Amino acid sequence: MRPGYQVPPENVSRGLPEAVKIMGDFGLKIYSIAGPTDEATIAACAEQGIPIIRVMADIGDEGYMAVS
């Protein structure tokens, strides 16, 4: 979950159930997401049975290679 992608963080309560349904229609299950650990995200994951939230560290404007 990040801005500009399939489920932006500000739309997690509506977008995540939609993503789960679309994936489920193809026989797939979401087991983890990468995103914030705010209350809305935690609640949406719990409601959809997604047990893992991977925390993404902010890497700044310089990008991954500059901070690795």
C-alpha positions as CSV (number, residue, x, y, z in Angstrom):
1,M,0.0,0.0,0.0
2,R,1.4,3.3,-1.1
3,P,0.3,6.4,-2.9
4,G,-0.3,5.9,-6.6
5,Y,-0.7,2.1,-6.4
6,Q,-3.6,-0.3,-6.2
7,V,-4.5,0.5,-2.6
8,P,-3.4,3.9,-1.4
9,P,-3.1,4.2,2.4
10,E,-5.8,6.8,2.6
11,N,-8.3,4.3,0.9
12,V,-7.3,1.2,2.8
13,S,-10.8,0.5,4.3
14,R,-12.4,0.4,0.9
15,G,-9.5,-0.5,-1.3
16,L,-8.1,-3.5,0.6
17,P,-11.4,-5.5,0.6
18,E,-11.7,-4.8,-3.1
19,A,-8.1,-6.1,-3.8
20,V,-8.8,-9.2,-1.6
21,K,-12.0,-9.9,-3.7
22,I,-10.2,-9.4,-7.0
23,M,-7.3,-11.7,-6.0
24,G,-9.8,-14.2,-4.6
25,D,-11.6,-14.4,-7.9
26,F,-8.4,-15.8,-9.3
27,G,-7.9,-18.2,-6.5
28,L,-5.3,-16.2,-4.7
29,K,-5.0,-15.1,-1.1
30,I,-3.2,-12.1,0.3
31,Y,-1.0,-13.1,3.2
32,S,0.8,-9.9,3.9
33,I,0.9,-6.2,2.9
34,A,3.6,-3.6,3.0
35,G,2.3,-0.4,4.5
36,P,1.7,1.8,7.5
37,T,0.7,0.5,10.9
38,D,-2.0,3.0,11.6
39,E,-5.4,1.9,13.1
40,A,-7.2,1.9,9.8
41,T,-4.7,-0.4,8.1
42,I,-4.5,-2.8,11.1
43,A,-8.4,-2.9,11.2
44,A,-8.6,-3.5,7.4
45,C,-6.1,-6.3,7.5
46,A,-7.9,-7.9,10.5
47,E,-11.2,-7.8,8.7
48,Q,-9.7,-9.4,5.6
49,G,-7.7,-12.1,7.5
50,I,-4.3,-10.7,6.4
51,P,-2.0,-11.6,9.3
52,I,1.2,-9.7,8.4
53,I,1.9,-6.0,7.8
54,R,5.5,-5.4,6.6
55,V,6.8,-2.1,7.8
56,M,8.4,0.0,5.2
57,A,11.1,2.4,6.3
58,D,11.2,5.9,4.7
59,I,14.2,6.1,2.5
60,G,13.9,9.8,1.7
61,D,14.3,11.6,-1.6
62,E,17.8,10.2,-2.4
63,G,16.4,6.7,-2.9
64,Y,17.3,3.2,-1.7
65,M,20.9,3.1,-3.0
66,A,21.8,6.3,-1.1
67,V,20.7,4.9,2.2
68,S,21.7,1.3,1.9
